[in-house]
Amino acid sequence: MILKSLRTYFNNALLGYYPDTEIQSFFNILSEHILKMNRVDISQNLYAVVSGKKYDKFQKAIDRLKNYEPIQYILGDTEFYGLKFNVNPSVLIPRPETEELVSWIIDCHSEPYDLAQDRLRKESEIKILDIGTGSGCIAIALAKNLPNAKVFALDVSGEALKIAKKNAINNEVDIEFIEANVLNFEHEFFFPFGKDVSQRQKGIFDIIVSNPPYVRELEKEAMSANVLDHEPHLALFVKDDDALLFYRKIAELSNGILKPNGSLYFEINESLGSSTKALLEENSYNNVELKMDIFEKDRMIKAIKNE
Ligand SMILES: C[S@@+](CC[C@H](N)C(=O)[O-])C[C@H]1O[C@@H](n2cnc3c(N)ncnc32)[C@H](O)[C@@H]1O
């Protein structure tokens, strides 16, 4: 089939499933991926023949799009903070609001620029723990942008960790992955040398970050089919009557393993900003700071552990 006819066929097949502009955008993204052709290439090669495996890939994509599968799962990868990440249905597709959280952390913790030496001043190593790492997007973007960081990343899902490990290799960063359930995780895990009280007081991590599950069951109704039917519910949902479960558990755990003055960062449910702030204050954190995303929704929070 020639490209021009393929485009018409693609548009007609998805008519009624998505708005016209989105169908165009899917076609362009798939052409880039399958044919290595951008929009200009397409317009200049309308009579090029697409056949065999390449044609089959378009057909498969149409079938999956009709099933409302996210385009990122169909392609098998996505971009986050300028880096490429493999994704499959065992990991949440990284979101732009999470890039804003990463950006906040990098802004607060980048090494200062040494004007006299005309280079970054080499600071001592900092340790970071990412809880609920999924695709590894937060951990890997931080490792890539904070060269003095040693990054650890934890998730309960072995399948998610397989993808995260692959992403760390592809992005050439060294991350220590931990398969564990944070809800019954003991901070002793990080103190292998037993009962050294002074070590415990010093803490381990400079930064702990988490984008934990935070969507309440009652919020399901407002979600689109491509999220609800295809992204992992383990990554998304919490019970209506205990929506801050992960925040409470991580705040308690972090009290045991953050260094004095260490920073705790969360992505949060936009409707639960003030209760998340109150929870952190009740857990003795200082300087609790809520921050909005570009859509002016409460989306992230930072807190400092007591000295
Ligand atoms: C909202 S997703 C965040 C994924 C990724 N960090 C991101 O920002 O795109 C939450 C992650 O927490 C993990 N998770 C859910 N319950 C967990 C638990 N009890 N212990 C550890 N991780 C858990 C899920 O597997 C999922 O990868």
PDBQT file of the ligand as one rigid body, heavy atoms in Angstrom, charges set to zero:
ROOT
HETATM    1  C1  LIG A 401       2.806   5.848  40.897  1.00  0.00    +0.000 C 
HETATM    2  S1  LIG A 401       3.917   4.545  40.504  1.00  0.00    +0.000 S 
HETATM    3  C2  LIG A 401       5.414   5.466  40.300  1.00  0.00    +0.000 C 
HETATM    4  C3  LIG A 401       6.376   4.859  39.329  1.00  0.00    +0.000 C 
HETATM    5  C4  LIG A 401       7.553   5.783  38.981  1.00  0.00    +0.000 C 
HETATM    6  N1  LIG A 401       8.319   6.125  40.155  1.00  0.00    +0.000 N 
HETATM    7  C5  LIG A 401       7.051   7.039  38.290  1.00  0.00    +0.000 C 
HETATM    8  O1  LIG A 401       7.116   8.109  38.918  1.00  0.00    +0.000 OA
HETATM    9  O2  LIG A 401       6.606   6.964  37.144  1.00  0.00    +0.000 OA
HETATM   10  C6  LIG A 401       4.088   3.740  42.078  1.00  0.00    +0.000 C 
HETATM   11  C7  LIG A 401       5.077   2.575  42.137  1.00  0.00    +0.000 C 
HETATM   12  O3  LIG A 401       5.019   2.038  43.469  1.00  0.00    +0.000 OA
HETATM   13  C8  LIG A 401       5.126   0.626  43.415  1.00  0.00    +0.000 C 
HETATM   14  N2  LIG A 401       4.491   0.070  44.617  1.00  0.00    +0.000 N 
HETATM   15  C9  LIG A 401       3.172  -0.147  44.856  1.00  0.00    +0.000 A 
HETATM   16  N3  LIG A 401       2.999  -0.676  46.066  1.00  0.00    +0.000 NA
HETATM   17  C10 LIG A 401       4.239  -0.810  46.615  1.00  0.00    +0.000 A 
HETATM   18  C11 LIG A 401       4.714  -1.315  47.859  1.00  0.00    +0.000 A 
HETATM   19  N4  LIG A 401       3.874  -1.779  48.777  1.00  0.00    +0.000 N 
HETATM   20  N5  LIG A 401       6.047  -1.307  48.101  1.00  0.00    +0.000 NA
HETATM   21  C12 LIG A 401       6.909  -0.822  47.161  1.00  0.00    +0.000 A 
HETATM   22  N6  LIG A 401       6.516  -0.328  45.961  1.00  0.00    +0.000 NA
HETATM   23  C13 LIG A 401       5.200  -0.326  45.708  1.00  0.00    +0.000 A 
HETATM   24  C14 LIG A 401       4.422   0.236  42.130  1.00  0.00    +0.000 C 
HETATM   25  O4  LIG A 401       4.862  -1.037  41.676  1.00  0.00    +0.000 OA
HETATM   26  C15 LIG A 401       4.792   1.405  41.205  1.00  0.00    +0.000 C 
HETATM   27  O5  LIG A 401       5.942   1.087  40.459  1.00  0.00    +0.000 OA
ENDROOT
TORSDOF 0
